[in-house]
Amino acid sequence: MDKVCAVFGGSRGIGRAVAQLMAQKGYRLAIIARNLEVAKAAAADLGGGHLAVSCDVAKEHDVQNAFEEIEKNLGPVNFLVNAAGINRDNLLVRTTTEDMISQLHTNLLGSMLTCKAAMRTMIRQQRGSIVNVGSVIGLKGNIGQCAYSASKGGLVGFSCALAKEVARKKIRVNVVAPGFVRTDMTKGMKEEHFKKSIPLGRFGEPIDVAHAVLFLLESPYITGHVLVVDGGLQLRM
């Protein structure tokens, strides 16, 4: 049976590294991003046989249409990676309601909608594996990231609840919680300052997280787990 994986947020950062690693392992991939041209460029970099799809994860009809397009062109989705995410860092008293809502919609609601859409096919197949990309900030919190922490903390709770719901259908749901990873979301940070708090002494690379994602996707006896990939950052938080 084909290994078909939908990678939301697969055009950049952690999602792109996941897609590149999975392509090397023989998966057929759907690269999903808001901008179709960006998704097409990322899919083309993987070689032939992959699909680019445009989707706003916070819009349910977009998500449903994306899954219909993937199934039509690649086949039923049996693997799902939710790597789409945004941050709007600020102290809570300075955070606008719009910024709170946008982070909750993209980081939490979006993953809920994609998981819901994937359930129909996965339940029918009686198999499936989902990895949601959270954050160590969702486990420990951080100053200036109340809304982001809430969205990623909510993602952990959601994933664990879903894992319980669908385990009897042979569907697994897990979370990877990265620390500081060198992506567009962290490029404004002064690495030398933050590296002092990381026992391994460096920011992570997207490929570091990608290996953890693939491990959870393919591990047949792990579900409802949160795998922290942070270079030991939690040890000092």
N, C-alpha and C positions, 0 to 999 in steps of 0.2 A: 504493500500500500504506500502511496506517495506520502512523503513528509512535507506537508504544506504548513507554513508558518506565516501568520500576519504579524508584522512588526510595526506597531504604531509609534511614530516618532523615529522611524528608521532612516531618516535622511541625514541625521547629524548626531554628533556626540556618542553617548552610550548606545543608542539605538542603532546607529550606523555600524559601530564596532560589532554589535551582536549580529547584525545582518551579514557582515563580511565573514565572520567566523562560521556562521551557519551555512553560508553558501559554500565554503570550503568543505563542509561536512556533508554536502549533497542535498540540503534542503531546498525546496522550491519556495521562494519568498515573495510576499507582497509587501512592498515598502510604502507605508502610508504617511502622508504629510499634508498639511493644509495647502501648500503650493504644489500643484501637479508637476510643474517643470522641475522643481527641486527634487521631487520624488523620482521623476524620470531619470534625472542625472545620477542619482544614487543607485537606482536599479540597474542602469546601464553599466556602472562601474563593477557590478557583480558578475557580469557576463550575461549570456543568453538564458532565456527561460524564466525570468523573473518579471514581476508585475509592479507597476507604479499606480498608486491610487490617491486621489485627493479626498480629504475628509477632515471636518472639524469634529473632534471627538466629543465636544460638549453638545452636539446636535444629534438627537437620536435618529432622525431620518438619514443623516449623512452616514452614520455608523451602519445602519441597516443596509443602505445602498452599497457601502464598501464591501460588506460581507457577501452580498449577492454578486457583485462584480468579481470578487476573488474566487468564489465557488464556480462561477461560470467559466473563468479563464484558467484557473489552476486546479480546481477540485475542492473538496471539503477541507475546511481548516481544522487541523488536529493539534496545532501548537499556536499559542498566542503570547506575544510579548508586548507589554504596555510600558513604553519608554518615553511617551510624550509628557512634557512637563514644563512649567514656567515658574519663575519666582519674581516677586515684587517686594524686595526687602525694605523694611522700615519699622520704626517703633510703632507699637499698636496705636498710640494716640495720633500718629501722623499717617496711618494707613487709611486710605479711602475705602469706602464700602465696595466700590467698583473693583479695586485691587484685591480685596478679600474674595469677592465672588469669582473673579477670573481665575484665581489660583484654585479655589475649591472646584470650579467647573472643569478645568483642564486636568488637574492632578488627581482628583477623586471621582467626580461624576463621570468624566470621560472613561476612566477604567471600569467603572461600574457598567456603563452602557456597552462597552466593547465585550466585557465578560458575559453580559446578558445575551448579546447577539450571538456570541460563540456557543452558548449553551445548547441551542437548538441542534446544531450539527454534532457537537460533542456527545450529547445525550443519545442521539440517534446512532452514533458510532460506538457508543459505550467505551469511549476512551478520549483522552485529551490531557494536555498539560499547559498550564498558564503560569507565567512569571510576571509579576507586577514590580516595576522599579520604584522603590520607595526612597528613603533617605535615613541616615543616622539621625538627622534633625527631627524626624518624625518619632524617634524613640526617646531622645534626650531633650529636645527643645533647644532653642538658641535665641539670644537677644537679637531683636530686630527681625525675627522670622516667625512671629506668632501665627500668621495666616498660613504660611508655607508649612510650618510644623503641624498645624491642624489638618491640612490636606493630606500630608504624608502619614501622619498618625492614624487618620481615618482610613487610609488605604490599607494599613496593616490590619485594623479591626475588620474591615470589609473582607479582606482576603482570607483571614482565618475563619470567618463565618461561612464564606462560600465554600472553603475547603471541606468543612463539616457537611454542608448541604449536598455536595456532589461526589463525595468519596465513594459512596455505594454505586455510583455510575462509572467508576474507574476513571474519574477526572481528578487531576491533581492541581492545586493552586498554591503557589509559593511567592515569597517576596525576597528581592535583593535590596539591601539597604546600604548604598554607597556612602562613603564619607566625602572628603574633598577630592574631586576628580577633575582633571584638566579638560574642561569643556567650555562652550560659550557662556555657560551660567557662572563659571568661576574665574573667567579671564580678567575680571576687574580686581580680583583679590591680590594682595601682596603675599606671594607664596612664602617668602622668607619668614614673614611674621607667623603665618599659620603652621608652617612645617615644624616649628618648635613644639607644637602640641601633638604631633604625630610620631609615635614611637619608631616607625620604620623610616622616618625622616624625609618623606617625599609625598607629593600629591599622587593620587592614583591616576592611571591612564584608562581611557575607555575600554581597552582590551582587558584590563584587569577585572573589570565588572562583567564584561562579555563572557569570560570563562566561567564565572560564577553563575550567570544566567543559563548558559548551556548545560552546566552540571545539574542544575535544578530541573531544567526542561527534560533531561534524559534520565533522571534518577527515579526508578519505578516505585520506590518505597519511601519517598519523602513527600509529605503534603502538610500544609498549614505551618510551614517553617519560614522564619525570617533569617536570612543569611547576611550578616554584616560584612561589608568589604570596605574597610576604612583604614588599613595600615596600623590598627591598634588605637585609633583616636578615642574610642569609647573608654579605654583604660584610664584616660586623663580627663574625661568629661564629668 
